[in-house]
Amino acid sequence: MKKLSTTHLQPGMILARSIINDQMIVVLSENTLLTKAHITRLSFLNVQDAYIKDEYELNANYQSVEAMINRSNAFVTEYEEIVSTAREIFYASSNSEQLPVKKVEQLVDDSIVPAVQNSGALDYLYELNHLATDVYQHCVRVSILSGVIGKWMHLDRSKIKELILAGFLHDIGKTQLEQKILDKRLQNLTPEEYDLYMQHTILGHKLIAGNQEFSEGVKSAVLQHHERMDGSGFPFNAAQHEIHDYASIIAVADIYDNITTEREGCRKETPFTAIAKITAEMFTTLDPAVCVPFLTNIQQAFLGSTVTLSDKRRGRIIRYPADFAAMPLIEIDPETLVDLNREKDLSILEYNPK
């Protein structure tokens, strides 16, 4: 292990110790393979130095695996394998009305949990450019996002694993609905179709309720992930302390994914649109115990990123104002700083995590 100044860090180096800021938030975890974006972020956070693994600590596996050189490509490969298995699971549930429990557990244990440990998971998910309208793909992404939020909330490993499982299964009830309902945008459903759509939480709970392998937390999350703190959700208008913590976490992950993923009839928005919505609904429909760590950590993750504004100017995110302001401060040049919370006519058109 060796200590290096941040100015001497290079992409491809591997952290030997986690980097923690003054608020005791983990900026980058031990064993993170540094990218250019990571190094830029550390510079903006005024991190002076970092501990890097030396040649003695790097065994042959680190040197020989090409995926360690390009973690983004490795993540995409892993993600596609996860999605392939998820497709089989959801199709099996649709055709037989029975869930292949062992296959679900194996997928979560062997593939999704490791994907959550990837420090670049949120950026890599955002970079997936293909249309992803299938329910099983949405469930994979929500499971990864939920696990990341669980880490940010400092949940223990067993709870994070349950949360990932709950995220993967949260929309399993949609396998019991007619495809014509799933193919429509929500605003285009008839009142009768929307009533059927809302039943997917109950259908999902019914599908897994008899399985002793799943905890009550997982089952509650499947049933309650559309419930809201103010009682405005469905299926039972549960409110506040009636809603399981897992369901509250999945609700945030679900909103983030729906906004930041390109779907049929819906263009892909930037993460900042999702953050603005989650910020606006914190303390009303969404649980602040989930939103606060989510917003704190995800804002840290964006520092140093390049963005294009709606007026075509390009700049870099340098910080967020205090008090959970929804939008960041953008440095266009050394003399020009744009506060998007005040300049309401401007928005972020494009986001480039690299």
N, C-alpha and C positions, 0 to 999 in steps of 0.2 A: 504494500500500500504506500502511495506517495501523495503528498499534499502539493497541489498546483494552484497558482493564481488563476482566477476565472479567465483572464486574458490569454492564458496559455492552454486552455481547454480546446480539444479538437473533437469533431464528430467521430464516433466510433469508440471513444473511451468509455469505460464502465465505472460507475460510481461504486466506491467501496463503503461509503457511509451515506445514510439519508441526510438530506439538507432540510432543515427545519427553520422557519422564520420566527420573528419575535412573538407572533401570536400562537406559536406552537403548532402551526399548520405545516404538514409535510409538503415541501415544494417539489422535491424529486426523491424517489425512494432508492434505497440501496439496490444495486444491481441494474439500475437503469442504464441502457445504452444511449449515450448522449447523441443528440442530433443538433443541427445548427439552430433549430428553434429552441431547444432546451438551453443552449449556451446563451442565446440572445435574451431569453427570459431571465436567466440568472444575472445577467448584466443589468437589466432593468430593475431587478430587485436589490441591486447593490450587494450581491453576494460576492465577497472578496476572494474566496478560495474554496476548494473542494478536495476531498480525498478520492483518489483514483486507484483502481486496481493496477498493480504492476505486472510484469511478465511472469513472475513466479506464481501469482494468483490465477492467471489466465491459463486454464488447461487447454488441451488440444481441441476440445469441443468448441470453445469460443473461437478458436482460430480457423476451424475447418467448416463451420456451418455458415453458409452464405447468408442465411436469414438474419444473422446477427449484424450483418453489414447494412441490410435494408429491412428494418423492422416493419415498415409499412407493407412491403410486399409479403412478408411472412404473416402479418396479421390478416391480410386479404386471403391468403391461402388457407389459413386456419378457419377464418370466418366462412369461407365457401364450403369447407368440409362440415362445419357445424350446421350450416343451412341445409346441406344435403341430407343429413341425418334427421334434422328437425322436420323436413318435408315428409320423410317416411313416417315419423311419429304422428304428425297431424293427419296425414292421409289414412293411416291405420285407425285413428280415432274416429275419423269421419265415416269410414266404411263399416266399422264393426261396433261403434259406440262403446268401445273399451280402450282404455289407455294402456300402452305397453310400458308399464311402470319401470321395469328394470332397464329398459333402453333409455328412458328419460333420465334416470339416476346416473347411468353410465355417461351419458352425454354431458350432464352438468358437472360431474366429478372430473372427467378426463379432459374436457375441452372448454366448457364455458368458464368454469372457475379459473383456469390458467389464463384465459383471455382477459378476464377482469384484472388480473395482476399486471397487465401490460400498462406501463405508465402513459402511453400514447393512445389508449383505447378510444377516448372521445374524439380526438382528431382523426384517427383512422376510420372510425365509423362515419364521420362527416365526409370523408374523402371518397367513400363508396358512391360512385356516380350513377349506377344503374337504377332503373325503376324498381321499387321494392314494395309492391302493393300486397303481396301475399301475407296472410296472417302469420304464418310461421316465421317469416323473416322479421316482421315487426316484433314478434315475441322474443326472438333471439336478441335483437338489439335492446329491447327493454330489459331483458335479463342482465345483459352486460352493463347497461346504464345503472340499473338498480344496484348491482354489486359495487360499482364505483361509488355511488352515493353512500352505500353502506360503509365502505371504507372511510369515506370522508366524515361519517358520523361516528367513527371509531367503534363500530359494532364488533363483537368477537367473531372469530372465524366460523363458528357453527351457525350463528345468526346470518352472517353474510351468505353462507352456502344455502340456507333456507330461503333467504331473500332472492337469490339468483334463481332458485328452483321456482319460487312463486312468480317471479317475473317471466320465466319461460312459459309457465302454465296459465298466466293471467287471462289470456283470450282463448283458451282451449275450448270454451263453450261455443265459439263461433264455428267450430267444426260440425255443430249440430244444426246450424242454420242453412237455409237454402242459399245457393251461390248467388242468385239474383239479388238478394238483399246485401250480400257482402260486396257485390260489384258496384253498387250505387254509392254516391257520396251521401253523407248523413242528411244534408239539407235537401236532398232530392227524394228522400224516403217519404212515402205516404204515412199518415198517422198510424195506420194499421201495421205497416212495415216497421215503423220506428218502435212500436210496442213490442214487436217480435225481436227487433235488434236488442232492446234493453234486457231481454231474457237471457242473453248470452252469459251474463255473470251467474245467474241461477243454474243454467245448463252446465256451465263449467264446474261449479261447485258440486252439482249432482254427479258429474262424471268422476270426480276424484274423492268424494266424501267417504266412500267405503274402503279406501286404501289406507291401511294402518301405517304405511311407510311415510305418509305425508303428515306433518305436524298440523295442529289446529291453526297456527299462524299462516301456513301456506294455504290452507283451505279458506281461511277468512280473507286473505288477500285476493284470491280468485273471485270471491263473492263481492268484495267491497271496493275494488280498485276504481270504481266510478262514483263512490260516495264522496261527499264533500263536507268540509268542516261546518258549514253553515246549514247543512241539511238539504241542500239543493240537488244532491246527486241521486243516483239510483243503484239498486232496485228498491231500497227500503227507506230512503231519506234519512239514513243514519247521520249522526252529527258528533263532532268533537271526539270525546273519549269512547264513543261506541265503535270508532273505526280503528282497526288494528294498525300498528305502526308500519307493517310491511305494505299494507294497502296504501297508506299515505305516501310512502316512498315510491311505490310503483306509479301512483298518480302523477307525480312530478316527472318521472322518467318517461311515462306515456306521453305527456304533453310535449316534452322536449323532442322526443323522436318524431311525433306526428308533424311537428313544425319544421324540423331540420332534414326530413327525408323527402325526396321527390316521389310523388305518387301520381297515379292517373288522375288528371284533372286538377292537380295541386302542384304548384311549383315549389321547389326546395327553397326554404328561407334560411337566412344565416342564424347561427346560434344566438345572436343578439336579439332577434325577434322573439325567440323562445324565452330568453332571460327576461325580456321586458314583460311578457305575459305572466311568467311565474312571479316576478317581483310585484306586479299589479295585484295578483290574487293571493299573495302572502297575507296571512292574518284574517282572510275572509273565507275563501274556499279551500285553500291549501294550508297544510300544517307548517307553521313557522319553524318547528323543531327540525323539519326536513329542509325547508327552503333556505334557512340561514346558512347551514354548512354547505349546502349545494352552491348557493350564490357566492359565498366567500371563496370556495375552492375553485370554482369554474372561472371566476374573474381573475384569480391568480394565474390560471392556466393560459389565459389569453394575452398576458403581458408580453410585449415585444412582437406580437403578430402584425402582419401587414394587412391593411384593408383598403378597399376602394369605396369612396363615398358616392352618394347619388349625384353629386355634381362633377363626378369623374376624377376628383383629386385623390391621390394616394397618400397614405400616411401610416403611422405605426402607433399601436396602442401603448401608451406609457403608464397610465394608471386609471383607477376608478375613483370618483369622488366618495366621500364618506356617506354613511347612512343608507347603504344599499341602493344607491342610484342605479337605474337600470342600464345606462349607457356609459361607455368609456370616454376618456379624454384622448384625442387623436393628435399626434404631432405631425403636421404636414411638412414643416421645415423648422429650423431652430428658432424662427421668429413667429411661427404660426401654430397656435394651439386651439383645437376645436373641441368644445364641450357639447356633445350631442344631446345632453339633457336640457340644454338651454336653446340650442339651435334646432328647433323642432322641425324645420323644413328640410333638414338633412337626415339621411339615414345611411346605414352601411349596406352598400350594394353587393360587395364581394368580400369574402374572408379567406385569407390564405394562411393557414397555420404554420407554414414553413417560412 
